[in-house]
């Protein structure tokens, strides 16, 4: 049963391209270097030009915590700078249920 998260970022227009590049790099590196990362997707809101969603899946909550403590997560927030330090708005956080 995978652990999923979905978060929303409202990005200042002047940081839009920097945010996209940092999020894509975080996802690419997390998929390559973190064995517990199952999916890492950046979604652009179709109605709000500077609203983005990160939709991620991990083997379990421990794998997500390892991601949060890893270098790619830190680099992502370092790139965002002070405007990104308040963090995202949590939309989903939990373990997928299956039968």
N, C-alpha and C positions, 0 to 999 in steps of 0.2 A: 504494500500500500504506500503510494508515494505521498510526500509532503508537498503541498502547493502554497504558493504565495502570489498575490497580485497587489500591486501598489500603483498609485497614481502620482504623477509629478506634474505640477503646473509650473512651467518653465518661463522665466522672463524672456521676452522676444529676442533681446540682445544676446542671450546665451543658448538659443535654440540649437544651432549647429554644433556648438561645443558639447551640449548635453547629448545629442544624438551620437556623436563620435565616441564619447566616453561610455555611453550605455552599450553601444555595439562592441566596443573593445572589451568591456567587462564581460559581456556574454560570450564572446569568442574565447577569451582567455579562461573563463570559468568552465566552459564546456571542454576545453582542451586539457586543463590542469587539475580539475577537481573531479575525481572519480564519482562522487555522489551527486553531481549535477546531471539531471536528466534532460532538462529543457530550460532555455533562457530566451525569452522573446520580448522584443520591443515593439509596442503597438502605438500607432499615432491615432489620436481621436479624430474622427472624420468631421466633427462639428466645431471643435476647439483647436485652433492651429498650434497652440503651444501647450497642449495637454498630451501627456504620454502615459502609457501603462507598461510596467514590467510584469510579465506573467512567467513565473518560474516553477520548475518542479525539481524535487530532490528525492533521493532514495528514502530519506527519513528526516526527522527534525534535526538530528545530530549533523547530518550532511549540510543542512541549511545553516546551522550554527557555525560549522567549519567554514562555510562560504563567508559568513559575516565577519569572521575573525581573520580571513585570508587577505593576501596582498591585493587582489583584484578589486574587492569591495572597498578597501581603503583608498586605492588609487582613484576609483570612481568618485568617491566623495571628496577627495583632495582636488580633483579637477573641477567639481561643482563649486568649490569655494564656499564663501559665507552664505550665499543665497540658498545653497543646497543642504546646509547643515541642519535645518529644521526637520529634514527628512521627508519621506513620502507620506501620502495618506494611504493607510492600509485598507484594502478592499476585501481580500481573502487571505486567510492564514490558517492552514489546518491539513489534516490527513484525509486523503481520498478514501471513501468507503466503497467497498465492492463486495459482491457475494460470491 
